[in-house]
Amino acid sequence: MIFLSPEGMVADHNEAGRKYIEDCQQFCTSQGMQPFEYVLTPRYKGTACLLQQLRCGNECDDDYDATINVDDDDNEDGVLLSVVLLFVRDGKLMNCKLLEPTREVADIYDLLDGITGNTIDVYIIVRRIPVAQGSNTFDAKKALMAEYVWKDAVCAEYEAKLQKERESSIHDVTLPGFTQLHVPASRLLCSVGGHLVLISALCWSIGLTAAHVMKMFSTMVACMAVLHYIGAQLGPGSMESIPFETAIKGMVMGGIKFKESFSQKKRQSSEKEDMEPCLKDVHDGEDVELVAEVQ
């Protein structure tokens, strides 16, 4: 199984994010399509290269057509699926329109915050990527762009449904037509416990005691929790826009915030120095006019 996220970027509410969204919308226009409002354009070239390597490995030449054979009869190449995730909190779609100020990127910090705060419901919509009848090739660009048209329409459709549900209900807002899946807490705890047993057995085999294991584990969790919290409070965007899922993420986000704050203060100081002579001239002029009126 290969999982791909062809969008390739998290567009936060900053200059880089807005520029990327505008570039994606301009690309849609250049392709004769309506600009996407909820999703970014897929990076189809990378996907095509990957499919090319899956088909022929290093034996591909420069003239190879970057398509993948699809045969429904023998299904040698597997099934191609397209997935849409809808993140809903307090009856509102978090991944709403890209340029909406209220849009939120649901990252691991937000999902874990739902344990003690407001729960985030995740709606998953899956469908098979359609392949034209009688065709034995898969064009990555054509197929992905078509899928993202569908994804954009799905997000718009369900945001409208959520809006309707909020207007007609004072209770919990849920989307109809979905099968609710409950996380089996007992099975999850057994899985976590099994992993801890395996880790403990490995540590015991190399001479580490349970006290050593618990100390290392507690220190690691404490460091990650504290630094991720600091990063979430100081960071200019979502956790997902910063690489790594460790304490490095919090430090990187803190460094970016410090850099942006320093640059902003420096820019404001420079603008203030440039404006001082102008303000002095304006104030002097206003004083003269005021005196003339009084006289």
NORDA-V631794 format. One record per residue. N is the residue number from 0. PHI is phi as a letter, one per 20 degrees, with the letter a starting at -180 (* if undefined). OMEGA is omega as a letter, one per 20 degrees, with the letter a starting at -180 (NA if undefined). NEAR is the number of other C-alpha atoms within 12 Angstrom. Layout:
N,PHI,OMEGA,NEAR  N,PHI,OMEGA,NEAR
//
This chain:
0,*,r,9  1,c,r,13  2,d,a,12  3,c,r,20  4,c,a,23  5,f,r,26  6,f,r,25  7,m,a,20  8,b,r,24  9,d,a,30  10,e,r,37  11,e,r,31  12,e,r,25  13,b,a,21  14,f,a,15  15,f,r,17  16,f,r,23  17,f,r,21  18,f,a,18  19,f,r,25  20,f,r,32  21,f,r,23  22,f,r,19  23,f,a,32  24,f,r,26  25,f,r,20  26,f,r,21  27,g,r,24  28,f,r,15  29,f,r,12  30,e,r,17  31,m,a,12  32,d,r,18  33,f,r,22  34,g,r,27  35,f,r,36  36,d,a,30  37,d,a,38  38,c,r,40  39,e,r,39  40,f,a,42  41,f,r,33  42,e,a,25  43,f,a,29  44,f,r,23  45,f,r,20  46,f,r,30  47,f,r,28  48,f,r,25  49,f,r,24  50,f,r,30  51,f,a,28  52,f,r,20  53,f,a,22  54,f,a,23  55,c,r,18  56,m,a,13  57,e,a,13  58,e,a,12  59,f,r,18  60,d,a,12  61,f,a,10  62,e,a,9  63,f,r,18  64,e,a,20  65,f,r,28  66,c,a,30  67,c,a,31  68,f,r,28  69,c,r,26  70,c,a,20  71,f,a,20  72,f,a,12  73,e,r,10  74,l,a,12  75,f,a,14  76,e,r,21  77,n,a,18  78,d,r,23  79,e,a,29  80,d,r,21  81,d,a,26  82,c,r,25  83,c,r,28  84,d,r,27  85,d,r,36  86,d,a,33  87,c,r,35  88,c,a,31  89,l,r,22  90,m,a,31  91,c,r,34  92,f,a,39  93,f,r,32  94,e,r,38  95,e,a,34  96,g,a,31  97,g,a,35  98,e,r,26  99,f,r,19  100,f,a,15  101,e,a,15  102,f,r,25  103,c,r,32  104,e,a,35  105,f,r,32  106,d,a,26  107,f,r,23  108,f,r,30  109,f,a,27  110,f,r,24  111,f,r,17  112,f,r,19  113,f,r,20  114,f,a,13  115,d,a,11  116,d,r,13  117,f,a,17  118,f,r,21  119,d,r,33  120,e,a,29  121,d,r,28  122,d,a,28  123,d,r,23  124,d,a,22  125,c,r,18  126,b,r,16  127,e,r,17  128,f,a,25  129,f,r,22  130,c,a,25  131,g,r,15  132,f,r,11  133,n,r,12  134,d,r,15  135,d,r,17  136,c,r,25  137,c,r,31  138,e,a,28  139,f,a,30  140,f,a,25  141,f,a,26  142,f,a,29  143,f,r,33  144,f,r,34  145,f,r,26  146,f,a,33  147,f,r,35  148,f,r,27  149,f,r,29  150,g,r,33  151,f,r,31  152,f,r,23  153,f,r,31  154,f,r,34  155,f,a,25  156,f,a,20  157,f,r,35  158,f,r,29  159,f,r,20  160,f,r,24  161,f,r,29  162,f,r,22  163,f,r,19  164,f,r,22  165,f,a,21  166,f,a,15  167,d,a,14  168,c,r,15  169,d,a,12  170,e,a,11  171,g,a,20  172,e,r,25  173,c,r,32  174,e,r,31  175,f,r,13  176,n,r,11  177,d,r,15  178,e,a,12  179,f,r,13  180,d,r,11  181,e,r,11  182,f,r,9  183,f,a,10  184,g,a,11  185,f,a,11  186,f,r,12  187,f,r,13  188,f,r,13  189,f,r,13  190,f,r,14  191,f,r,14  192,f,r,14  193,f,r,14  194,f,r,14  195,f,r,18  196,f,r,16  197,f,r,15  198,f,r,22  199,f,r,23  200,f,r,17  201,f,r,16  202,f,r,20  203,f,a,16  204,f,r,12  205,d,r,13  206,n,r,13  207,e,r,17  208,e,r,17  209,f,r,20  210,f,r,14  211,f,a,17  212,f,a,23  213,f,r,18  214,f,r,14  215,f,a,18  216,f,a,18  217,f,r,14  218,f,a,15  219,f,a,17  220,f,a,16  221,f,r,17  222,f,a,21  223,f,a,24  224,f,a,24  225,f,a,21  226,f,r,27  227,f,r,36  228,f,r,27  229,f,r,25  230,f,r,34  231,f,a,31  232,f,a,19  233,e,a,25  234,f,r,31  235,f,a,30  236,b,a,31  237,e,r,32  238,f,a,38  239,f,a,30  240,e,r,30  241,d,a,30  242,f,r,17  243,m,r,17  244,d,a,21  245,c,r,25  246,f,r,27  247,g,a,22  248,f,r,32  249,f,a,35  250,f,r,29  251,f,a,28  252,f,r,32  253,f,r,27  254,f,r,20  255,f,r,21  256,f,r,23  257,f,a,18  258,f,r,17  259,f,r,19  260,f,r,17  261,f,a,14  262,f,a,14  263,f,r,14  264,f,r,14  265,f,r,14  266,f,r,14  267,f,r,14  268,f,r,14  269,f,r,13  270,f,r,15  271,f,r,14  272,f,r,14  273,f,a,13  274,e,a,14  275,g,r,14  276,f,r,13  277,f,a,14  278,f,a,15  279,f,r,14  280,f,r,13  281,f,a,14  282,f,r,14  283,f,r,14  284,f,r,14  285,f,r,14  286,f,a,14  287,f,a,14  288,f,a,13  289,f,r,12  290,f,a,11  291,f,a,10  292,f,a,9  293,f,r,8  294,f,NA,7
//
